[in-house]
Amino acid sequence: MINSAALLLSTKRNSGKILDCSYFGSLYYAKKGEIVKSFGLSPDTLFYMRSLAKPLQAAILFDCDIIKDYNLTSTELAIFSASHSGSPKHIELLKKIIKKHKLKLKDLELVPQAPLDLRNFNGRKTKLHNNCSGKHIMMLLMCKYLGLSPKDYTKENHPIQKLIQKKQEELSGFKANYSSCDGCTTPLWAISAKGIIKAYFNLVQNEKYKPLINSIIKNPEIFGGFNRSDSKIIELSKGKLFSKVGANGFIIVYNLEKDEILLIKITQNNNPIRELITLKALNKLGWLKVELQKYEFNQKNEKVAKYCYEFEL
């Protein structure tokens, strides 16, 4: 049996007669943390989950008293797990956090970049515009609280990264044997699709981490922001669904009422297509009722292609 990605979405022109584009990937649907249906690559396939890892990384905050001792707020917890759009409200919050906790911007081991939200961008790239800056500030804050040197905090052998690796293994029950580097220079540890789902299930189920999940549900615009799929899904569901995106085609959606999880990994790094596939899957599951035509792409206000969703749930 060939273990390969499945066709999830195709677009066709001339009333569906001519194939335009094909989009492949894998989809995993789980109940109570166990996969019951999948399309594409085996649930045992290893991935680097990119920004999908951020809420799991932020879970290390709950293994000490930093939240109480540093009076961490709901918005702070949300941006620590965020892939934010770098909008003015995100930059303002991050500056307040740095000032409140007496951190040093120069200690952030991040490359300045343009924000994902370019609407009010003046052309001056900063470290804080980087969509991973909240995660990095969380790591610096943990270094300060635990009395650790911030130098090389992004290196795999730094104590903060060892805590994160241990947390991922604890939540997922999956031993990490391979590591790599994320786009923001922090380490990642390879994990199976099965392990990702188990980790998120245990994160949500454990009362210890409820403040983290609640902070995200209450602050979807801080957690993502302008044109971010995870923020849209949380808002469309009125907080009944938790969602997190990751680079290179990842998205996870957790139904907080049913304890069911949807994990999607598309092969192309195409955020609008990932969003369409996800919204269609959520419609099929009955988790949302979304008019997909509002999200499908038109040319001069006239739909050129027919969108064909190629999977069942």
Secondary structure, 3 states (H helix, E strand, C coil): CCCCCEEEEEEEECCCCEEEEEEEEEEEEEECCEEEEEECCCCCCEECCHHHHHHHHHHHHHHCCHHHHCCCCHHHHHHHCCCCCCCHHHHHHHHHHHHHCCCCHHHCCCCCECCCCCCCCCCCCECCCCCCHHHHHHHHHHHHHHCCCCCCCCCCCCHHHHHHHHHHHHHHCCCCCCEEECCCCCEEECEEHHHHHHHHHHHHHCHHHHHHHHHHHHCHHHHCCCCCHHHHHHHHCCCCEEEEEECCCEEEEEECCCCEEEEEEECCCCHHHHHHHHHHHHHHHCCCCCCHHHCCCCECCECCCEEEECCCC
